[in-house]
Amino acid sequence: MTSRNGKLWITFYHQSRRYRKSLNLDDTKTNRKIAITKTIPEIQYKLNSGEFFNNSKQKVPTVGEFAITSFALHSKSRKASTQYDYEIALRLHILPLLGNKPIDSIKPSDIALWQNKLLKNLKPRRVRNVRATLNTIFEDAINDDIIDKNPISRVKTPKIEKVESQAFSMDEMKLIVSTAKGELQNFCALGFFTGLRSGELIGLKWSDIDFKKKELSVKRAIRMGEISTPKTQNSIRTIDIIDNLVPYLKSQFKLTGDKDSFVFLNSDDTHYYDIKRIRNIRWKNLLKECDIEYRTIYQMRHTFATVMIENGEDILWVSHMLGHADTSMTLNMYAKYRKRENIQRATFLGTI
Protein backbone atom coordinates (compact mmCIF):
# COMPACT_ATOMS: atom_id res chain seq x y z
CA MET A 1 0.00 0.00 0.00
CA THR A 2 1.41 3.38 -1.00
CA SER A 3 0.43 7.04 -0.84
CA ARG A 4 0.02 9.24 -3.91
CA ASN A 5 -1.03 12.89 -3.63
CA GLY A 6 -2.44 12.17 -0.19
CA LYS A 7 -4.49 9.17 -1.41
CA LEU A 8 -3.97 5.46 -0.69
CA TRP A 9 -3.10 3.15 -3.58
CA ILE A 10 -2.44 -0.60 -3.76
CA THR A 11 -0.38 -2.62 -6.20
CA PHE A 12 -1.18 -6.29 -6.82
CA TYR A 13 -0.68 -9.06 -9.38
CA HIS A 14 -3.36 -11.30 -10.84
CA GLN A 15 -2.56 -14.01 -13.36
CA SER A 16 0.92 -12.50 -13.86
CA ARG A 17 -0.50 -9.08 -14.66
CA ARG A 18 0.31 -6.07 -12.50
CA TYR A 19 -2.47 -3.75 -11.37
CA ARG A 20 -2.48 -0.45 -9.50
CA LYS A 21 -5.66 0.87 -7.96
CA SER A 22 -6.66 3.87 -5.92
CA LEU A 23 -8.61 3.03 -2.78
CA ASN A 24 -10.27 6.47 -2.88
CA LEU A 25 -9.19 7.01 0.72
CA ASP A 26 -7.14 9.82 2.19
CA ASP A 27 -3.84 8.69 3.66
CA THR A 28 -4.63 8.74 7.39
CA LYS A 29 -4.02 6.20 10.18
CA THR A 30 -7.73 5.47 10.41
CA ASN A 31 -8.07 4.91 6.68
CA ARG A 32 -5.00 2.67 6.58
CA LYS A 33 -6.68 0.43 9.17
CA ILE A 34 -9.88 0.46 7.10
CA ALA A 35 -7.90 -0.45 4.00
CA ILE A 36 -6.17 -3.38 5.71
CA THR A 37 -9.19 -4.77 7.56
CA LYS A 38 -11.96 -4.08 5.04
CA THR A 39 -11.13 -2.58 1.63
CA ILE A 40 -8.26 -4.84 0.61
CA PRO A 41 -10.02 -8.06 1.77
CA GLU A 42 -13.07 -6.99 -0.28
CA ILE A 43 -10.84 -6.56 -3.34
CA GLN A 44 -9.28 -10.00 -2.74
CA TYR A 45 -12.75 -11.55 -2.54
CA LYS A 46 -13.84 -9.81 -5.77
CA LEU A 47 -10.65 -10.99 -7.48
CA ASN A 48 -11.32 -14.60 -6.56
CA SER A 49 -14.97 -14.43 -7.61
CA GLY A 50 -14.30 -12.53 -10.83
CA GLU A 51 -16.54 -9.70 -9.69
CA PHE A 52 -13.59 -7.29 -9.58
CA PHE A 53 -13.09 -7.37 -13.33
CA ASN A 54 -16.79 -7.16 -14.07
CA ASN A 55 -16.92 -3.93 -12.09
CA SER A 56 -13.65 -2.62 -13.49
CA LYS A 57 -14.58 -2.55 -17.15
CA GLN A 58 -15.23 1.17 -17.17
CA LYS A 59 -13.54 2.48 -20.27
CA VAL A 60 -10.33 4.43 -19.70
CA PRO A 61 -10.39 7.63 -21.78
CA THR A 62 -7.88 8.22 -24.52
CA VAL A 63 -5.44 11.11 -24.32
CA GLY A 64 -7.62 13.03 -26.75
CA GLU A 65 -10.82 12.34 -24.82
CA PHE A 66 -9.39 13.35 -21.47
CA ALA A 67 -7.77 16.43 -23.03
CA ILE A 68 -11.30 17.82 -23.49
CA THR A 69 -11.89 17.47 -19.74
CA SER A 70 -8.48 18.94 -18.89
CA PHE A 71 -9.01 21.98 -21.10
CA ALA A 72 -12.45 22.57 -19.60
CA LEU A 73 -10.98 22.45 -16.08
CA HIS A 74 -8.60 25.32 -16.88
CA SER A 75 -10.78 27.36 -19.23
CA LYS A 76 -11.56 30.02 -16.62
CA SER A 77 -8.12 30.26 -15.05
CA ARG A 78 -6.02 30.59 -18.22
CA LYS A 79 -5.72 33.64 -20.37
CA ALA A 80 -7.45 33.18 -23.71
CA SER A 81 -4.11 33.52 -25.52
CA THR A 82 -2.59 30.75 -23.36
CA GLN A 83 -5.60 28.51 -23.97
CA TYR A 84 -5.19 29.15 -27.69
CA ASP A 85 -1.51 28.17 -27.59
CA TYR A 86 -2.38 24.96 -25.73
CA GLU A 87 -5.10 24.13 -28.25
CA ILE A 88 -2.63 24.55 -31.12
CA ALA A 89 -0.11 22.32 -29.35
CA LEU A 90 -2.79 19.69 -28.75
CA ARG A 91 -4.17 19.71 -32.28
CA LEU A 92 -0.87 19.79 -34.17
CA HIS A 93 1.57 17.91 -31.97
CA ILE A 94 -0.23 15.73 -29.42
CA LEU A 95 -3.37 14.29 -30.98
CA PRO A 96 -1.75 13.00 -34.20
CA LEU A 97 0.65 10.69 -32.33
CA LEU A 98 -0.89 10.10 -28.90
CA GLY A 99 -4.51 11.17 -29.14
CA ASN A 100 -6.06 7.72 -29.72
CA LYS A 101 -4.06 5.91 -27.03
CA PRO A 102 -5.71 5.11 -23.67
CA ILE A 103 -4.21 7.58 -21.25
CA ASP A 104 -3.19 4.84 -18.81
CA SER A 105 -1.22 3.02 -21.52
CA ILE A 106 1.29 5.80 -22.18
CA LYS A 107 4.78 4.80 -21.02
CA PRO A 108 7.91 6.96 -20.61
CA SER A 109 9.31 5.30 -23.74
CA ASP A 110 6.24 6.51 -25.68
CA ILE A 111 6.91 10.03 -24.47
CA ALA A 112 10.60 9.83 -25.40
CA LEU A 113 9.81 8.60 -28.93
CA TRP A 114 7.09 11.25 -29.34
CA GLN A 115 9.46 13.97 -28.17
CA ASN A 116 12.20 12.80 -30.56
CA LYS A 117 9.80 13.06 -33.49
CA LEU A 118 8.83 16.58 -32.48
CA LEU A 119 12.47 17.64 -32.25
CA LYS A 120 12.97 16.75 -35.92
CA ASN A 121 10.76 19.66 -36.95
CA LEU A 122 10.40 21.91 -33.91
CA LYS A 123 12.86 23.92 -31.87
CA PRO A 124 13.52 22.70 -28.31
CA ARG A 125 11.77 25.74 -26.84
CA ARG A 126 8.58 24.91 -28.73
CA VAL A 127 8.81 21.24 -27.73
CA ARG A 128 9.03 22.31 -24.10
CA ASN A 129 5.83 24.31 -24.54
CA VAL A 130 4.07 21.33 -26.12
CA ARG A 131 5.30 19.14 -23.25
CA ALA A 132 3.74 21.58 -20.79
CA THR A 133 0.37 21.07 -22.47
CA LEU A 134 0.60 17.29 -22.27
CA ASN A 135 1.99 17.42 -18.75
CA THR A 136 -1.09 19.30 -17.54
CA ILE A 137 -3.36 16.67 -19.11
CA PHE A 138 -1.53 13.87 -17.29
CA GLU A 139 -1.54 15.73 -13.97
CA ASP A 140 -5.29 16.24 -14.24
CA ALA A 141 -5.69 12.53 -14.96
CA ILE A 142 -3.71 11.74 -11.80
CA ASN A 143 -5.96 14.02 -9.76
CA ASP A 144 -8.96 12.09 -11.12
CA ASP A 145 -7.35 8.77 -10.15
CA ILE A 146 -7.29 7.63 -13.78
CA ILE A 147 -3.51 7.13 -13.72
CA ASP A 148 -1.08 7.03 -10.82
CA LYS A 149 2.11 8.27 -12.50
CA ASN A 150 2.98 10.99 -14.97
CA PRO A 151 5.15 9.41 -17.70
CA ILE A 152 6.53 12.81 -18.73
CA SER A 153 8.29 13.19 -15.39
CA ARG A 154 10.67 10.35 -16.32
CA VAL A 155 11.73 11.82 -19.68
CA LYS A 156 14.33 14.59 -19.81
CA THR A 157 13.20 17.97 -21.05
CA PRO A 158 15.07 19.03 -24.20
CA LYS A 159 17.79 21.56 -23.54
CA ILE A 160 17.42 25.02 -24.98
CA GLU A 161 20.50 26.48 -26.53
CA LYS A 162 20.84 30.06 -25.45
CA VAL A 163 20.21 32.25 -28.47
CA GLU A 164 22.15 35.47 -28.39
CA SER A 165 19.77 38.38 -28.76
CA GLN A 166 20.47 40.90 -31.46
CA ALA A 167 19.99 44.33 -30.00
CA PHE A 168 20.22 47.24 -32.40
CA SER A 169 23.24 49.48 -32.06
CA MET A 170 22.80 53.10 -31.04
CA ASP A 171 23.31 54.20 -34.64
CA GLU A 172 20.81 51.65 -35.94
CA MET A 173 18.27 52.76 -33.36
CA LYS A 174 18.65 56.40 -34.38
CA LEU A 175 18.41 55.48 -38.07
CA ILE A 176 15.22 53.47 -37.57
CA VAL A 177 13.48 56.21 -35.60
CA SER A 178 14.56 58.99 -37.99
CA THR A 179 13.58 57.00 -41.10
CA ALA A 180 10.11 55.99 -39.89
CA LYS A 181 7.25 58.36 -40.56
CA GLY A 182 4.08 59.32 -38.73
CA GLU A 183 2.57 56.78 -36.37
CA LEU A 184 5.29 54.21 -37.07
CA GLN A 185 7.98 56.69 -36.00
CA ASN A 186 6.15 57.35 -32.74
CA PHE A 187 5.66 53.62 -32.23
CA CYS A 188 9.38 52.94 -32.67
CA ALA A 189 10.37 55.76 -30.33
CA LEU A 190 8.05 54.41 -27.66
CA GLY A 191 9.51 50.93 -28.04
CA PHE A 192 13.16 52.03 -28.00
CA PHE A 193 12.75 54.57 -25.18
CA THR A 194 10.62 52.55 -22.74
CA GLY A 195 11.41 48.86 -23.28
CA LEU A 196 7.72 47.96 -23.38
CA ARG A 197 6.76 44.55 -24.76
CA SER A 198 5.01 44.55 -28.13
CA GLY A 199 1.63 43.65 -26.62
CA GLU A 200 2.04 46.44 -24.06
CA LEU A 201 2.80 48.95 -26.82
CA ILE A 202 -0.46 48.36 -28.67
CA GLY A 203 -2.36 48.03 -25.38
CA LEU A 204 -1.41 51.51 -24.18
CA LYS A 205 -4.20 54.07 -23.71
CA TRP A 206 -3.96 57.85 -23.46
CA SER A 207 -5.45 57.60 -19.97
CA ASP A 208 -2.26 55.73 -18.99
CA ILE A 209 -0.05 58.70 -19.85
CA ASP A 210 0.54 61.65 -17.51
CA PHE A 211 2.44 64.37 -19.36
CA LYS A 212 2.72 66.56 -16.25
CA LYS A 213 4.31 63.88 -14.08
CA LYS A 214 6.10 62.42 -17.11
CA GLU A 215 4.88 58.97 -16.17
CA LEU A 216 3.37 56.11 -18.12
CA SER A 217 1.33 53.31 -16.54
CA VAL A 218 1.47 49.81 -18.02
CA LYS A 219 -1.85 48.14 -17.22
CA ARG A 220 -2.70 45.90 -20.15
CA ALA A 221 -1.43 44.01 -23.18
CA ILE A 222 -3.09 42.85 -26.38
CA ARG A 223 -2.44 39.55 -28.11
CA MET A 224 -4.60 37.81 -30.70
CA GLY A 225 -7.34 40.36 -30.07
CA GLU A 226 -7.46 39.63 -26.35
CA ILE A 227 -7.02 42.55 -23.96
CA SER A 228 -5.51 41.20 -20.75
CA THR A 229 -3.12 42.09 -17.97
CA PRO A 230 0.61 42.22 -18.81
CA LYS A 231 2.78 39.12 -18.69
CA THR A 232 3.46 39.05 -14.93
CA GLN A 233 2.38 40.87 -11.77
CA ASN A 234 5.61 42.88 -11.86
CA SER A 235 4.79 43.93 -15.41
CA ILE A 236 1.95 46.08 -14.08
CA ARG A 237 3.99 49.18 -13.41
CA THR A 238 4.36 52.93 -13.70
CA ILE A 239 7.51 54.04 -15.51
CA ASP A 240 9.28 57.28 -16.42
CA ILE A 241 8.80 59.10 -19.69
CA ILE A 242 12.32 60.15 -20.62
CA ASP A 243 12.81 63.52 -22.31
CA ASN A 244 13.68 61.98 -25.70
CA LEU A 245 10.25 60.36 -25.86
CA VAL A 246 8.10 63.43 -25.14
CA PRO A 247 8.10 64.92 -28.70
CA TYR A 248 7.01 61.60 -30.20
CA LEU A 249 4.19 61.15 -27.70
CA LYS A 250 2.97 64.66 -28.44
CA SER A 251 3.15 63.91 -32.15
CA GLN A 252 1.07 60.77 -31.67
CA PHE A 253 -1.43 62.68 -29.52
CA LYS A 254 -2.17 64.88 -32.52
CA LEU A 255 -3.07 61.74 -34.47
CA THR A 256 -5.20 59.81 -31.96
CA GLY A 257 -5.46 61.88 -28.79
CA ASP A 258 -8.93 63.21 -29.60
CA LYS A 259 -10.27 59.62 -29.70
CA ASP A 260 -9.60 59.29 -25.94
CA SER A 261 -8.81 55.65 -26.54
CA PHE A 262 -5.73 53.62 -27.39
CA VAL A 263 -2.53 55.44 -28.32
CA PHE A 264 -2.14 53.43 -31.54
CA LEU A 265 -5.24 52.84 -33.66
CA ASN A 266 -5.77 51.01 -36.92
CA SER A 267 -7.61 52.38 -39.95
CA ASP A 268 -10.96 51.61 -38.25
CA ASP A 269 -10.01 53.70 -35.22
CA THR A 270 -9.90 50.59 -33.03
CA HIS A 271 -6.95 49.02 -31.24
CA TYR A 272 -4.64 46.69 -33.14
CA TYR A 273 -5.73 43.06 -33.01
CA ASP A 274 -2.15 41.86 -32.67
CA ILE A 275 1.40 43.12 -33.16
CA LYS A 276 1.53 41.07 -36.39
CA ARG A 277 -0.47 43.81 -38.09
CA ILE A 278 2.46 46.19 -37.61
CA ARG A 279 5.29 43.68 -37.82
CA ASN A 280 4.49 41.78 -41.00
CA ILE A 281 4.54 44.73 -43.39
CA ARG A 282 5.36 48.11 -41.87
CA TRP A 283 8.18 47.00 -39.57
CA LYS A 284 9.75 44.72 -42.17
CA ASN A 285 9.62 47.41 -44.84
CA LEU A 286 11.12 49.95 -42.45
CA LEU A 287 14.16 47.75 -41.77
CA LYS A 288 14.60 47.17 -45.51
CA GLU A 289 14.51 50.91 -46.10
CA CYS A 290 17.20 51.34 -43.44
CA ASP A 291 19.22 48.48 -44.98
CA ILE A 292 19.21 46.70 -41.60
CA GLU A 293 18.96 42.92 -41.33
CA TYR A 294 15.53 41.84 -40.10
CA ARG A 295 15.06 41.55 -36.37
CA THR A 296 11.84 41.23 -34.42
CA ILE A 297 9.99 44.15 -32.88
CA TYR A 298 10.84 42.60 -29.51
CA GLN A 299 14.47 43.63 -30.09
CA MET A 300 13.48 47.23 -29.38
CA ARG A 301 12.94 46.13 -25.78
CA HIS A 302 16.28 44.37 -25.69
CA THR A 303 17.96 47.41 -27.23
CA PHE A 304 16.53 49.68 -24.54
CA ALA A 305 18.01 47.50 -21.78
CA THR A 306 21.35 47.05 -23.50
CA VAL A 307 21.86 50.71 -24.38
CA MET A 308 20.84 51.94 -20.95
CA ILE A 309 23.07 49.51 -19.07
CA GLU A 310 26.04 50.09 -21.37
CA ASN A 311 25.79 53.81 -20.78
CA GLY A 312 25.75 53.60 -17.01
CA GLU A 313 22.05 53.88 -16.13
CA ASP A 314 21.06 52.42 -12.76
CA ILE A 315 20.29 48.71 -13.22
CA LEU A 316 17.48 48.99 -10.66
CA TRP A 317 15.82 51.67 -12.79
CA VAL A 318 16.25 49.64 -15.98
CA SER A 319 14.82 46.56 -14.28
CA HIS A 320 11.77 48.52 -13.10
CA MET A 321 11.24 50.01 -16.55
CA LEU A 322 11.18 46.49 -17.99
CA GLY A 323 8.86 45.17 -15.30
CA HIS A 324 11.24 42.53 -13.96
CA ALA A 325 11.03 41.05 -10.48
CA ASP A 326 14.73 41.64 -9.83
CA THR A 327 17.91 42.90 -11.47
CA SER A 328 19.38 39.42 -12.06
CA MET A 329 16.61 38.70 -14.54
CA THR A 330 17.42 41.93 -16.38
CA LEU A 331 21.11 41.16 -16.62
CA ASN A 332 20.65 37.51 -17.58
CA MET A 333 17.94 37.99 -20.16
CA TYR A 334 18.39 41.38 -21.73
CA ALA A 335 21.73 42.99 -21.12
CA LYS A 336 24.14 42.05 -23.86
CA TYR A 337 27.65 43.28 -23.19
CA ARG A 338 29.37 44.94 -26.13
CA LYS A 339 33.11 45.40 -25.80
CA ARG A 340 34.12 49.02 -26.25
CA GLU A 341 37.61 49.74 -27.50
CA ASN A 342 40.18 51.97 -25.84
CA ILE A 343 38.48 51.87 -22.45
CA GLN A 344 40.78 51.65 -19.43
CA ARG A 345 39.33 49.75 -16.51
CA ALA A 346 39.80 50.33 -12.77
CA THR A 347 41.70 53.58 -13.24
CA PHE A 348 40.48 54.69 -9.82
CA LEU A 349 43.02 52.31 -8.23
CA GLY A 350 45.92 54.44 -9.37
CA THR A 351 49.38 52.95 -8.93
CA ILE A 352 49.63 50.36 -6.19
N, C-alpha and C positions, 0 to 999 in steps of 0.2 A: 504494500500500500504506500503510495507516494502523495505528495502535495503539489498542486500546480495552480498558481494564481489564487492561493487560499482555498482551493477545492481539493477534495480527496479523490484519488484515482487508484484503480487497481490494474495490474498486468497479470494475465494468465494465459495458459496454453490449452488448446483443445484440439485433439487429433493433429498434433504437430503444427498447429497454426497459432500464432501469437495474437492476442487481443489486448487492447487497452480500453478501459471504460471509465467514464466519470461516474462517481456515486451520487453526484448532485448534492453533496454535503459539504458544508464549510469545515475547514480543518480545525476542529476543536477536540479537547479531550473527550467530551461527552459523545461527539459524533464518531470518534474513532472507536469507542466502545460499541456504539450502535452498529458500526460497519462490521466489526469483528463478530459480534454476537447475533446480528440479525441480517444485515444487508448481504454480506458475503455468503453466508449459508443459503440464503434465498437464491442467490445467483448460481451456487453449486447445484442446488436442487433443480433449477430450471435448465441448467446445462445437461444434467443426467436425463431429464425427461424430454429434452428437445424443445421445451417451451421457450427457452432463452432465444433461440434463433428465430422462432416464429414471431416473437415480439420485437426482434431486432432487425426486421427487414425494411425498416423505414429508409427510403432512398436518401443516400448522401448526395448533396448538391454538387454540381460541377463547379469549377472555378468561375466560369461565366455566369452561372445561375446565382452563386453566392455573391458575386461582384455587384449584382443589382441590389442586394440587401445592404452590402457594405456601403455603397454609394449613397443609398437612402439614409443610412445612419448618420452620415457626415454632411448631408446636403445643407443643413442650416448653420453648421459651424465653420464651413469652408467659404472662402471668398469665391465668387462665381468664376473668376479667372483661374483659380487653383482647381476648382472642380472641372473646368474645361480642359485644363492640362492633363488631369488624371483620366478624363474620358478619352482623350486622344491616345494616351499611353495604353489604355486598356484596349481600345479598338484596333490600333495598329500593331502593337507589340506583345500583348498578352493573350488575347483571345485566339489569334491565328495558331499559336503553338500549344497553349495550355488550356484554352477555354472549355474544351469538351471533356477534359479529364476530371474524374471525381476529386474533390478537393483533398480528401484524405489519402489519395493515392500518390500525391506529389512527393517525391523524394529529393534529398539534396542533390543527387546526381542529375535529376531532371532540371533542377534550377541551374546547375552549373552548365549543362549542355545548352539550355535556353539562353543563358547569359552569353555564352560563347558565340552563338548565332547572332545575337544582337550586336555584339562588338565588331562583327564583320562589316556592318553598315552604319553603326552609330558611334558617336564619340563617347568615351567613358562617362563624361558628365551627364549626358542624356540617359545612358544606361542606368546610372545611379538614380535618376529621377523616376525612370520606369520601375526600377526595383522598389522604390518607396511606395508606388501605387500598389504593387503586388503584396508588399509587406503588410500594408494596412489591411488588405483583404484577408490575409492569413491570420493576423492578430484578432480581427473581428470574429473569425471562425473559431479561434481558441476561446474567446470570451463566450461564445455560444455552445461550447463543449462539443463542437463538431470534430475538431482535431485537438491533439494535445501538445504538438510541437510545431514550431514554425520552421520549415525547411530552409528558408532564406538565411536564417541565423547561422547556418553551418557552411555557407558559401561566401568566400571572400568578396568584398565589394571591390570593383575595379578601381585601380588607382587613377587619379587625375593628374596628368602632367601639367605643371604650372605654366600657363601661357602668359608670356610677358606682354603686358598691356602696351599699347602704342599711343601714348599721350602726344598731342601736337606740341611742337616747339613754340616758343613765344612768338617767333616771326610768323609761323604758320597760323597761329591763333589770330594775330593782328590782320593777316592777309584775308582770312576767312570772314572776319567781321567786317572789314572794310569793303570787301567784294560783294557781300550779300546786300540785297536791297529790301527796303520796306519792312514788312512783318518778319521776313526771314532773318534780316539783320538784327532786329530786336530779339528774336528768338535765340539766335546764336550768342548774342551778348549776355542774355540772361543765363544761358547754359554755361558759358565760359567763366562768368563772374560770380556765380553762386554755387556751382557744383550740384544743382538739383538733378534728380533722376529724370529720365525722359517723361515718364508718366506724371511726375510732379510738375513738370513744365507746362504740359497741356491741361493740367488740373488746377492751375492757379487762377484765382479770381481777383478782380480789382478790390474787392472787400478785404482781401488778405494783405494788401499793400498800404503801408502808412508812410506817405512821403515826408511828413513832418518829423517823425521819429526815425525815418530812414530804416524801417524794419519791414520784413516780409515774413508772413506766417505760412508755413507749409502744413496744410490740413488734409489734403486729399491727393489722390492720384487716379489717373484714368488708364485703363487697359482693356482692350476689346470691348469698348463701349461701356464698361462698368466703372462707375464712380465709387471709389472706396477709400479707406484710410491708407496712408503711405505704408511702405513695406514693413516697418517695425514700429514699436511704441516710441523709440528714440527718434524715429523719422518725423514724428509730429513735433515741430519745432518752430521757433521764431529766430530768424537770422538777420544779419546786417545787410543793408543795401550799400555797397561800396560806391564811392564817388563816380568811378568809371561807368557804372551801370545806370545812373540817374538819367542821362540824356536819352538813352535808349528806351527806358520805361516811359518817359514823357512822350517820346515819339510814338510809342505803341498806344499810349492813352488817347492820342489824337485819332487813332484808327478805330479803337473799340471801346474806349472809356465811356462813351455816351450810352452804351448798351447795358452798363452796370451788371456785367455778367463775367464770363471768363476772359482772361487777358488775350488769349489767342482763339480766334473764331474762324470757322471755315466759311465757304461761300454762302452757306445758308444761315449764317449768323448763329450757329450752334457750336458747342465745343467739339474738338476733334475726337473722332471715334477711337483712334489709336495713333501712336506715334508713327506707324507705318505710312500714314497719309502724308507725312512730311518727309520721312526718310527715303521712301522708294523713288521719288522723283526729284523733289526740290533740293534735298540734302546731297544726293548723289551728283546732281548737275552742278551744284555749287562747288563741290570738291574738284570736279572735272575742270570747271572754269578756272580754279585756282591752281590747276596742275598738281594736285596733291593726291597721293594714293588713297583709295577709299578706306575709311575707318568709320566705325559706327558712331551714331549720335552720342552714345554713352561715353565715348572718349572725351567729350567736353567736360564731363564730371571728373574723369581721371586727370585731365589737363589742369583743371582748377586746383586739385590737391597737389599735384606735382609742382606746378609753378609757384604756388604759395609757399610750400615747404622749402623748395630750393632757394627762395628769396628771403628766407628767414622769418616768415610769419609764425606766430605762436601755434604749435601743433594742437593745443587744446581748442583754440579758436577754429582751426581748420576742421578738426574732428566734429565740433558742434555744427559748423556750417553743413557738413555732410550728413549729419544725423546719425553718427556712430555712437555706440555705447561707451567706447573708450578709445584712447589714442593708439593702442596697439593694433586695433583693427584698421585704423587709418593708415598707419605705416606699412602694415603687412599687405593690405589689399590695393592701396591706391598710390602710394608714394614711390615713384620710380626715381632712383638716384641717377642723375646724369653727371658724369665726370666733367668738371670745368678745368680748363688748362690754366697754367700759370697762377695757381692759387697756393699760397703758402699756408700750411696748417700749424696751429698751436704757436703762433708767433708771440703770444702773450707770455710764454715761458721765458723768453729772453735767452741769455746764455747761462747755462748751469754747469 
